[in-house]
Every structure is written in structure tokens, then in C-alpha cells.
């Protein structure tokens, strides 16, 4: 099966320790942690954007993204890939709706 990957186990332990200290003192300390956890993803997105723009060949990739090749629309593989992506997204949405719907009472009038 494989051996224990210590770097992953230590990262998991660190994550649990951080979670423990976030909720240790209650809502007041958790509210302060939200300031970091709400802004950190945006900071990381900006850092990754800057890193991606500075890589060699980035301009070529950006031009390829902004000016697509219309002749590829005749390729059936493109349409099959698009349909597959639609079904993946649809399945995620259906799972979310089922989860949210489970909180309703059985006789809930959802048209109201």
C-alpha cells in the first residue's frame, strides 16, 4: 500500500492545531481569524497572477486565450469536451441542491 508520508502527516497535524487555536477562545478569536482567512486567498491570487505573467511564454498564452481559433468549433471533440464539462458542473450543482433541500421539512411549501 505504501509508507506514511511524514511531510503530509505533519501538514495535517499543523492544520488541526491551527483549527484548535482558532476556536479555542470562542467567537471573539474566530472573528479575528476571519480577517486573515477572507483576504488570504485574494492575496495568493494576485501573487500567482504576477508569477504567471512573469513566466517565459506568458504573452503567447494570453494571446492564445484572448484570440481563439474559430475553426476548432467544427471539431466534434471540442463539443464532447464542452458537454463533459457541463455535466460535471451540473452534477456539482445537483449535489448542492440536494444538500440544501435536506434541511427543509417534508411538507415544506417551496413555492411560497
LUMKOL-413000 format. One record per residue (C-alpha): residue number from 1; x, y, z. Coordinates in pm, whole numbers, plus 50000, padded with zeros to 5 digits. Each point is the difference from the previous one (the first is absolute). Layout:
N
{pt NUM,{X,Y,Z}}
...
***
This chain:
112
{pt 1,{50000,50000,50000}}
{pt 2,{50282,50239,50077}}
{pt 3,{50170,50167,50289}}
{pt 4,{49898,50301,50202}}
{pt 5,{50091,50331,49838}}
{pt 6,{50124,50199,50296}}
{pt 7,{49985,50341,49833}}
{pt 8,{49628,49952,49930}}
{pt 9,{49934,49866,50350}}
{pt 10,{50175,50300,50156}}
{pt 11,{49806,50243,49779}}
{pt 12,{49677,49834,50109}}
{pt 13,{50104,50023,50365}}
{pt 14,{50087,50367,49954}}
{pt 15,{49660,50067,49840}}
{pt 16,{49821,49836,50294}}
{pt 17,{50207,50198,50250}}
{pt 18,{49915,50324,49819}}
{pt 19,{49629,49906,50000}}
{pt 20,{50017,49924,50372}}
{pt 21,{50153,50336,50086}}
{pt 22,{49752,50180,49772}}
{pt 23,{49701,49874,50199}}
{pt 24,{50170,49971,50338}}
{pt 25,{49883,50334,50140}}
{pt 26,{49665,50010,49826}}
{pt 27,{49837,50237,49758}}
{pt 28,{50216,50303,50079}}
{pt 29,{50323,49835,49890}}
{pt 30,{49830,49832,49705}}
{pt 31,{49882,50338,49873}}
{pt 32,{50359,50121,49996}}
{pt 33,{50113,49694,49808}}
{pt 34,{49737,50068,49733}}
{pt 35,{50180,50322,49904}}
{pt 36,{50302,49793,49900}}
{pt 37,{49814,49708,49842}}
{pt 38,{49771,50229,49797}}
{pt 39,{50279,50210,49848}}
{pt 40,{50272,49736,49963}}
{pt 41,{49851,49830,49691}}
{pt 42,{49986,50334,49817}}
{pt 43,{50359,50080,50090}}
{pt 44,{50106,49657,49874}}
{pt 45,{49806,50050,49675}}
{pt 46,{50183,50328,49938}}
{pt 47,{50335,49837,50078}}
{pt 48,{49926,49711,49763}}
{pt 49,{49882,50243,49731}}
{pt 50,{50324,50195,50023}}
{pt 51,{50201,49677,49997}}
{pt 52,{49809,49869,49699}}
{pt 53,{50047,50322,49804}}
{pt 54,{50374,49998,50060}}
{pt 55,{50053,49644,49871}}
{pt 56,{50159,49954,49658}}
{pt 57,{49738,49969,49727}}
{pt 58,{49725,50159,50208}}
{pt 59,{49914,50256,49732}}
{pt 60,{49956,49720,49745}}
{pt 61,{49758,49823,50234}}
{pt 62,{49802,50317,50068}}
{pt 63,{49970,50070,49626}}
{pt 64,{49890,49639,49941}}
{pt 65,{49733,50044,50271}}
{pt 66,{49871,50336,49872}}
{pt 67,{49995,49911,49629}}
{pt 68,{49854,49650,49962}}
{pt 69,{50011,49799,49680}}
{pt 70,{49643,49992,49857}}
{pt 71,{50080,49705,49773}}
{pt 72,{50020,49777,50309}}
{pt 73,{49622,50032,50038}}
{pt 74,{49962,49748,49716}}
{pt 75,{50192,49737,50201}}
{pt 76,{49758,49757,50173}}
{pt 77,{50252,49932,50278}}
{pt 78,{49970,50364,50110}}
{pt 79,{49624,49962,50038}}
{pt 80,{50035,49670,50189}}
{pt 81,{50246,50161,50240}}
{pt 82,{49763,50296,50049}}
{pt 83,{49709,49765,50070}}
{pt 84,{50208,49805,50249}}
{pt 85,{50086,50322,50182}}
{pt 86,{49632,50098,50009}}
{pt 87,{49903,49666,50156}}
{pt 88,{50276,50027,50262}}
{pt 89,{49879,50348,50097}}
{pt 90,{49638,49888,49998}}
{pt 91,{50077,49704,50228}}
{pt 92,{50168,50228,50254}}
{pt 93,{49696,50230,49995}}
{pt 94,{49756,49713,50046}}
{pt 95,{50199,49876,50300}}
{pt 96,{49987,50345,50158}}
{pt 97,{49627,50027,49940}}
{pt 98,{49938,49659,50157}}
{pt 99,{50204,50100,50304}}
{pt 100,{49815,50328,50040}}
{pt 101,{49665,49833,49942}}
{pt 102,{50065,49751,50279}}
{pt 103,{49959,50281,50254}}
{pt 104,{49636,50057,49900}}
{pt 105,{49707,49831,50166}}
{pt 106,{49827,49727,49800}}
{pt 107,{49683,50206,49946}}
{pt 108,{50180,50329,49935}}
{pt 109,{49831,50222,49742}}
{pt 110,{50295,50109,49788}}
{pt 111,{49782,50207,49764}}
{pt 112,{49912,50239,50280}}
***
